[in-house]
């Protein structure tokens, strides 16, 4: 386990500051960003971060996820967002209450706010609103429903990928889309952006859409089925809506001796840490997952303390990262 001195050096602060932040000292005058950086550094170095004692907390915030517990165990993207939320909450002195939306909702009397991660139907959003607590949604634009949210710029990211594919001569482009039984007919914004872009470019390119869930196993199965059914008509480039699915898709291609990126190029979404280490390394969209978590907590705190009185939508930035799976 890392020492206080090692964490301080990595975070660029003094050992005394690290010690006071990790002990939950709220009298220390440092910015929330500095607290979160110290907490993130400590956790990345395997330091055991203790949650605040009940008597020291400013209240309990519930985190609920739209996906199932099983998907939550395998989808690293949503786990990264959730980890960012928990880290930011703990750094600000909140207790965390964890829930899965398909199993249970938090008990309203025991919490002071809710952060919900995923894509929710109108009925789901109504259920969350009926808790009558400050509420922030991550990963979905809910402003039209009067609910504050933090989301990434999905449309421009997808269009950047597809424009890049076209510029490199790919005229048959595939989409490996993710969904969940909780979607209730809701289409992922990346899927919508893909379909809209391809419709505008129907004279220069065509597309194949494969659908599964966000797991590695689904990415593997969908790509394996596509290889079997499409043969030589398999698209030459795929946009995959999550890095976890892309890992499975790459395995299926490799098992069938399909060269990456020479025959099929792959670009994922999320830039999970594992994306650097698979072979070939994964080209992907880098999302500020930790920033999404920290921003959602900042937004929720503003709603709780009254400094934010109207619904707000905050959009975090993305970046296309090119590695070996598509250059």
Secondary structure, DSSP 4 states (H G I P E B T S, - for coil): ---HHHHHHHHTS-HHHHHHHHTT-TTS---HHHHHHHHHHHHHTT--PPPPPGGG-S-EEEEEESS-HHHHHH-HHHHHHHHHHHHHHHHTT-EEEEEETTT----GGG-SEEEEES---HHHHHHHHTT-SEEEEESS--GGGT-EEEEE-HHHHHHHHHHHHHHTT--EEEEEEE--GGGTTPPPHHHHHHHHHHHHTTTT-EEEEEEE-SSHHHHHHHHHHHHHHHGGGS-SEEEESSHHHHHHHHHHHHHTT--TTTT-EEE-SB--GGGGTSSSPPBEEEE-HHHHHHHHHHHHHHHHHTS--S--EEEE-EEEE-BTTB-
